[in-house]
Amino acid sequence: MKFLPMLSSVVMLSAALANNAYALDFKSVGAAPAIMYDAPTEKGRRVYVAPRGMPVEVVLTYGEWSKVRDAAGTLSWIQSKTLTTKRMLVVSANNARVYTSSDEASAPVFSADKNVLLELVEGPAAGWVKVKHRDGQSGYARTGDVWGD
């Protein structure tokens, strides 16, 4: 019986940690393309070059390096200094419609093809994100049509 309060505390702590484990940290590749490596060192194998603005999910940080996941699910390492907190999204649907409000019954503003980059303006909220295209047009896209939110 002495262990029951202790067990209860452990269960509560585990639940709190589990909730934090799912918090996603998205960033974007900064002003210039960045080299992605298979290890946290410039001596590692170069995997590919990430284009400017590409969104990534930061999985962990190790010194001056970040292990990231891209929209395809590929894990690689990038120098943390090449990342920015400016949030970009990549269109994951074949054709994403962007509307004047967070309602499919509202007027469409534009549509974006797969792999187009959009800036995250606000959200996500109730299945929608407010986005902005590089040409200045903005509106609301469904969260299922983009990646990086």
N, C-alpha and C positions, 0 to 999 in steps of 0.2 A: 504493500500500500504506500510505502514511502516513495516509490518510484513513479507513481501515477502523476503527481504534479510535475515532476521532472520530464516525464514523457510528454505531457501536454505542452510544456514549454518548447521541447525539441520539435514537436509537430508544428507548432505555431511558427517557429523560426524557419523551419523547412518550407512552409507554405509562403512565408514572406520572401525568402530567397528565390523560390520558384517563380513568383510573380515578377521579380526583378530580372530574372534570367531571360524573360521574353521581351524586355524593353529593347527596341531596335535603335541603333545609332547610325543614321544615314548621313553621308557627306557626299561631296562631289569632287572630281578631279578639278584642280585649279585652272589657272589661266593658260597653262601649256600642257600638251600631252605628257603623260607620265609612263615610265617603264614599270611593268608588273613583273615581279620575280617569284621564284619558287621557294625562296628562303629570305629571312630578314637581313640580307647583306647584298651589296653591289657585286659580290663575287658569285652570287647565286645565278641560276640559269634564267635568262630573260624569257618570260612566257609570252608576253605581247605588249603592245603600246596602247594604253588607254587614252581615248580622245578627250580633249578639253570638255569639261561639263558632265562627263559620264558619272551617273550616280553609283555609289557603292555602299554596302552595309559594312560598317566596321565591326568585326567579330572580336578582335582583341588588339591591344597596343602593347608593343614590346620595345622599350627604349624609344628610338626615333623612327620606328617602323610600325605599320598597321597591317594586320591581316584582314583582308576584305573579301566580300562575296559580291560578285556582279549579278546583273539581271539573269544571266544564263545559269547561275549557281556555282560558277567557277571560283575557287578560293585561291588567292595569291597574296603576295606581300607588296606593299608600296611604301615609299618614304612618306611619313606623316606630314612633312612640310609641304608636300604637293597637293594635299587635300584642303578643301575649303568647306566652311559651314553653309555656304549658299546651297540651298536644296534644289536639285534638279530631279526630274522624273523622266523616264523613258517610256514611250508608248509600247505596250506589250501586246495590244490587240492589233488585228490586221488593219483596222480603221477605227479610230476613236473619235466620237463626236464630242464637241465641246459646246455647251449650252450657255445661255444668258443667266440661268439660275440653276440651282441644284434640283432640277426636275426635268425629266425627259419630255414633258409636254411643253416646255419652254422653247423658244426659238433657238435653233442652232447658230453658233457664231462661226465655227470652222470645224473641219475634221483634220485629223493628223494620222498619217500612215505609221505603220510599225517602225520602231527604232528612232522616231523623231524625239528630240529632247524638248522638254517643257519645263519652265521654272515653276516651282511650287510657291504659290502666293499665300495660301492658307489651307488648313485642313490636316488630316482627313476628318470629316464629320458626316455621320449618317450615310456612309458609302460614297461620298463625293469629296473632291479636292478642287480648290480654285487654282487654275494654272494660267501661265502667260507664255505665249509663243514669242520667239525672238523678234518677230516683226511688230510686236506690241499688242496684238489681239489677246484678250483674256476672257475667261469664262470657267465653267465647271465641267469636270470630267468625272466619270465613274471611277472609283478606286480600282475596280477590276480590270480597267483598260490601261492602267499605267503601273510602273514598278518604281519603287524608291520612296514610297510614302510610309 
